[in-house]
Amino acid sequence: MKITFKINGESISKDIKPSLLLIDFIRDGLGLKGTKPGCLEGECGACTVIVDGLAINSCMYLAININGKEITTIEGLGTKENPLDKVQEKMVEHGAVQCGFCTPGMVMTTKAYSDKCIAEGIIPTQEEVKKSLEGNLCRCTGYAKIIEASEAVYKQER
Amino acid sequence: MERKLKHIGKSHTKFDAKERVSGKSVYGHDIDLPNMLHGSILRTAHPCAEIISIDTSKAEALDGVVCVITADDEIVDVNNISYKRDHPILKKGTVNCNRDEIAAVAAISKEIADKAIQLIDVKYKVKQGIYDPIEALKEDAPMINEFGQGEEKFGNKNIAESFHYEHGDLEEQKAKSKVIVKRTYKLPRVTHACMATSNITAEFNKLDGRLTLWSSTQVPFLYQRDIAHALKMDPSKIRVIQPTIGGGFGSKLDMHPFEPICVLLAKKSGKPVQIVFSREEEFILSPTRQPMTIELTTGCDAHGKFTFREVEIIKDNGAYTSWGATTPFVMMQSYSSLYQVAACKFDSHAVYTNNPFAGSFRGYGNPQATFSIESNIDLMAEELGMSQTEIRLINANYKGEVTGQGLHYKTCGAIPALKKVIETSDFENANSKTKGDRYKRGIGLASMLHVGGGAKIYRSDGCGTTLKLDHYGYLTIITGSNEIGQGSETVLAMIAMEELGLPEEKIRVINTDTDVKPWDVGVHASRTSFVAGNSLLGAIKLLKEKLSKKATELLDVVTDNWEYADGKMSFNEFEIKMDKVAREMHFGFPHELCTVNYFYEPPSKFQDKDFKGDVSGNYAFASQAIEVEVDTLTGKVEVLNTHVSQDVGRVLNPLGLQGQMEGGLATGIGYALTEEMIYENGVLKNPSFHGYKLLTTTDMPPVNFYPIETYDEAGPYGSKGAGEAPLIPTAAAIANAVSNAIGVRFYSLPITAEKVLRALHEKESMETIERR
């Protein structure tokens, strides 16, 4: 089945099997290995990508559903001039990374949420920031620095 | 430590953080070799059974399947693996636990390999398994592991490993005791839950007999030897490359059957093979923390001074024996030497059962030991009418102490750490806070002792370093030590920046390839920054000698007192760029490269046959005070705040250290409150994140961390190992806090809402009866 979509700014058409999971399509079909397979059951959030502005678990989403949509993966963040997005910079600065396996998912969740908040002119509370990241598991950091980094994204907007 | 330091002690972002946040790091899951096949493993359908027959014909006939192996395959010419060599890689005849590997398939896709596995027809004769170690110890119990040597060595066929330790005069100390408390503690089976599941990629070159493994082992050189033993190979023909490792926490200390199985598939197929676990497999197969029953008797005299500890431990070893069976090495340290203890007697038996085998896990037996010790301390204080803080302070370890076990505390931050958390948590007042009707608040205190300068349990506890300063003034640090997320690479880069005055962008750390890097025993025992740091400092000293000699000659000046800054060496008015010195060394006489090798072996000693001796380069001490709130309607325990103080010797990288504290606390809180692998008759009932509850962002309390700096001369810049400590006293402090909040003490973990609610109801009905 043929689907047409935009990924990380590039328009692509591909023939895929209707049962293909988005995570497998991204990692194996498109070779974008930055999206991480942590559980394949929608619990850990390591495979989070952004589809039309919404953070989704790509292991719980069929690839055919991106037809006509715009997807961003971790590889799509940053620009030529600034290879790291502000969310990524804050994660580095605040020490939010240890083993790093959950990190792309943490970054994408934060990116989707912060873009939405900024667009709506909202500065979320710490509780709201925590809530936004509740679907992403991490075993190394105890989350504190991830939450700090995420909050710092908004603080700079002020 | 008079010297003013520019980098050490100041927060530095992680050396590899940019790679990680941009998704560029390559983990085992991301490796894709040309012509690579995918492997899948068939595991037993029953934890205890005889295998009658295995029919692989349908699997072999499936399109896309390249090969299938079972124990009877001629390529499976292997030795048993594991710490006691009691673990066959592929099982034949009998299966002993739900992890047991029966057959494996290599196919052109993971999907096909998984499908083929389901086509393998195994006929079993199911047997009644033994899932309780007490049952396994009974005389009429069957022998669980046929390779076990318990009968000859320990007087019982189902004992896998025993330890006995004692010091002091137990009877004399019992007679001196005013209070004696005896309790039994039960600790659960929990798992590492690394965010990246286990994985391995193997490529065997038939032309030269060399094997390359992309493995996330924590101990590459021991692993190389283990693989060689398993597969009857020459260790030097095995190259171990570590891709980025997505969490370790001790789970990757043992080599597991799937790893040599992957090699066998690669050998048979003649192609590279990759095995990646699903999350369910990871839950079932990853080694766990030791479940155990601890019977602890402790005493103190009329003044609260500890007199003795007597402990008997039965550990559920599971069906095979991993490194985890040696956790008593650490546990006996805590029983004998956490606080001053005049006499101690320790016995532990790891008993075979048909449960999955336990392995090593951050803390290595110490969270269990500390939970029992610190609970008993609160009980003794209560019985004696003494405060929880005073009883700990008068018994705390001190600088200069040589413990009954022979641990020598050349520096000791135990008392400062205790005082710090007592002060910052306002412990005495928090303790007496008025409590509401539904929500009851409490505070608990616990301390811990752990090795801080490695642990000499292997013939060498050292680490090698090679340094290379190139023609352009860039430094390559080739270290034996491994980065598994803990940030040791960053600390090494900081040391080089500090000592050689080089900017970060001129430093590289190479640490992932056994063909390249010098020997190191591996990541365990909170040792990496300590040993690798000391090793690097030794290497830098040699490099400086070399640079100094050449610079002296080039500038015609006599001195050893060079200052290193901004890529230059200077002395008074003399100055020269380091890259120029390196070039002159090469192109001019004596025509040599600016490289050095150094091996550091810590000053620690092997313990004697009675387990006595100064086993670590130094020792870490820590205390935690934790505030909780118990919802008496639902039974839920919420951790409100944590106060953590730890003797880290000296802070090297505050940002990295704080991260270790927060991560450790999170795992400790999970151990205390939410995490448990639920096994029924040898089968795991909750192999997913749905059923196994890790903490999430909203569960995490604030971590108020107060490092204690004692400047221990054994460590780099005075530092001590720090990684394991933060989770060790956490469950103990939380259990003490819950007891303080609701007047009910829990002797088992995790303290789930169900348990709390049941206990509250029991307490209520008891009180009703008493009132009547």
Boltz contact constraints between the chains, C-beta under 6 A:
constraints:
  - contact:
      token1: [A, 33]
      token2: [B, 30]
      max_distance: 6.0
  - contact:
      token1: [A, 34]
      token2: [B, 23]
      max_distance: 6.0
  - contact:
      token1: [A, 38]
      token2: [B, 195]
      max_distance: 6.0
  - contact:
      token1: [A, 39]
      token2: [B, 279]
      max_distance: 6.0
  - contact:
      token1: [A, 39]
      token2: [B, 689]
      max_distance: 6.0
  - contact:
      token1: [A, 43]
      token2: [B, 689]
      max_distance: 6.0
  - contact:
      token1: [A, 74]
      token2: [B, 23]
      max_distance: 6.0
  - contact:
      token1: [A, 75]
      token2: [B, 23]
      max_distance: 6.0
  - contact:
      token1: [A, 88]
      token2: [B, 21]
      max_distance: 6.0
  - contact:
      token1: [A, 91]
      token2: [B, 21]
      max_distance: 6.0
  - contact:
      token1: [A, 92]
      token2: [B, 13]
      max_distance: 6.0
  - contact:
      token1: [A, 92]
      token2: [B, 17]
      max_distance: 6.0
  - contact:
      token1: [A, 92]
      token2: [B, 18]
      max_distance: 6.0
  - contact:
      token1: [A, 92]
      token2: [B, 21]
      max_distance: 6.0
  - contact:
      token1: [A, 95]
      token2: [B, 655]
      max_distance: 6.0
  - contact:
      token1: [A, 95]
      token2: [B, 659]
      max_distance: 6.0
  - contact:
      token1: [A, 97]
      token2: [B, 14]
      max_distance: 6.0
  - contact:
      token1: [A, 97]
      token2: [B, 17]
      max_distance: 6.0
  - contact:
      token1: [A, 97]
      token2: [B, 20]
      max_distance: 6.0
  - contact:
      token1: [A, 98]
      token2: [B, 485]
      max_distance: 6.0
  - contact:
      token1: [A, 99]
      token2: [B, 246]
      max_distance: 6.0
  - contact:
      token1: [A, 99]
      token2: [B, 247]
      max_distance: 6.0
  - contact:
      token1: [A, 99]
      token2: [B, 485]
      max_distance: 6.0
  - contact:
      token1: [A, 100]
      token2: [B, 20]
      max_distance: 6.0
  - contact:
      token1: [A, 100]
      token2: [B, 25]
      max_distance: 6.0
  - contact:
      token1: [A, 101]
      token2: [B, 195]
      max_distance: 6.0
  - contact:
      token1: [A, 101]
      token2: [B, 196]
      max_distance: 6.0
  - contact:
      token1: [A, 101]
      token2: [B, 246]
      max_distance: 6.0
  - contact:
      token1: [A, 102]
      token2: [B, 195]
      max_distance: 6.0
  - contact:
      token1: [A, 103]
      token2: [B, 20]
      max_distance: 6.0
  - contact:
      token1: [A, 103]
      token2: [B, 21]
      max_distance: 6.0
  - contact:
      token1: [A, 104]
      token2: [B, 23]
      max_distance: 6.0
  - contact:
      token1: [A, 107]
      token2: [B, 21]
      max_distance: 6.0
  - contact:
      token1: [A, 130]
      token2: [B, 697]
      max_distance: 6.0
  - contact:
      token1: [A, 130]
      token2: [B, 698]
      max_distance: 6.0
  - contact:
      token1: [A, 133]
      token2: [B, 697]
      max_distance: 6.0
  - contact:
      token1: [A, 134]
      token2: [B, 696]
      max_distance: 6.0
  - contact:
      token1: [A, 134]
      token2: [B, 697]
      max_distance: 6.0
  - contact:
      token1: [A, 134]
      token2: [B, 698]
      max_distance: 6.0
  - contact:
      token1: [A, 137]
      token2: [B, 694]
      max_distance: 6.0
  - contact:
      token1: [A, 139]
      token2: [B, 193]
      max_distance: 6.0
  - contact:
      token1: [A, 139]
      token2: [B, 195]
      max_distance: 6.0
  - contact:
      token1: [A, 139]
      token2: [B, 247]
      max_distance: 6.0
  - contact:
      token1: [A, 140]
      token2: [B, 485]
      max_distance: 6.0
  - contact:
      token1: [A, 140]
      token2: [B, 663]
      max_distance: 6.0
  - contact:
      token1: [A, 141]
      token2: [B, 659]
      max_distance: 6.0
  - contact:
      token1: [A, 141]
      token2: [B, 663]
      max_distance: 6.0
  - contact:
      token1: [A, 142]
      token2: [B, 662]
      max_distance: 6.0
  - contact:
      token1: [A, 142]
      token2: [B, 663]
      max_distance: 6.0
  - contact:
      token1: [A, 142]
      token2: [B, 665]
      max_distance: 6.0
  - contact:
      token1: [A, 142]
      token2: [B, 666]
      max_distance: 6.0
  - contact:
      token1: [A, 142]
      token2: [B, 700]
      max_distance: 6.0
  - contact:
      token1: [A, 143]
      token2: [B, 697]
      max_distance: 6.0
  - contact:
      token1: [A, 143]
      token2: [B, 700]
      max_distance: 6.0
  - contact:
      token1: [A, 144]
      token2: [B, 662]
      max_distance: 6.0
  - contact:
      token1: [A, 145]
      token2: [B, 659]
      max_distance: 6.0
